[in-house]
Amino acid sequence: SGTIRLDLIHFNAVLDAWARYLASPTKDNDEVIPKLSSIHNLLLKMDAGGSGYNVEPHTDSFNHVIRACYAPWTSQDPPGDESTRQKALEIARDSYSKTRWPDAHTYAHMFKAVACLLPPSTPNADDPNDTRSDKHHLCRTILESCCRDGHLTKSSVWTLRKMFPPLEFAELLLSQIDRPQLRGETMTKEKLLAMPEDRLHVFLPAEWSRNGQRFKGLNRLRR
């Protein structure tokens, strides 16, 4: 009858297009949260059985939505409203939590979302005596899953290194090593930070990147 049956490719193309639009200088900052809410709702409807779409979202679907959440803050004219960042982070975290098979892009996008959307000075809301920020604790939780799944990439390491002061970045990486020993010697914060930035990834446990190494675009040398 001429009716087009939409499949996963069509839905992913829509999600990707919205993520690209939100990163563009032509976006309307007043429309950021309405647009994010719309594509988030589309993702949830895809993920809900019996939604009428008859399309099961793929990991790429969730990745597009997470990317869209921080995309406005990578543009030349980012939104300045704190509540907008908070809502965008909520959508990113919800999309991440519903991703059944996260890959290296999922983790790379989440680290970028945290970097763009969560202020560095936010204290730990659960423990006033803990001087580390909510940003540190959230990244530590995400990094634990990332390393467990073997999806750590150079891109994620670079994002984390740029996000935190040197000693806090080193503490974050060392927190994932049960016995902080690499290449036969005890690893300390100072030794870790002394490694060349473009070689640091090589000295980390191989199991952390056993799957992430397949994602060539996330492991290119920075120019």
PyMOL commands that set and color helices and strands:
alter all, ss='L'
color gray80, all
select helices_A, chain A and resi 8-22+29-47+59-74+82-97+104-117+134-149+154-163+166-174+189-194+200-203+206-209+212-214+216-218
alter helices_A, ss='H'
color red, helices_A
select strands_A, chain A and resi 181-182+185-186
alter strands_A, ss='S'
color yellow, strands_A
deselect
rebuild
show_as cartoon
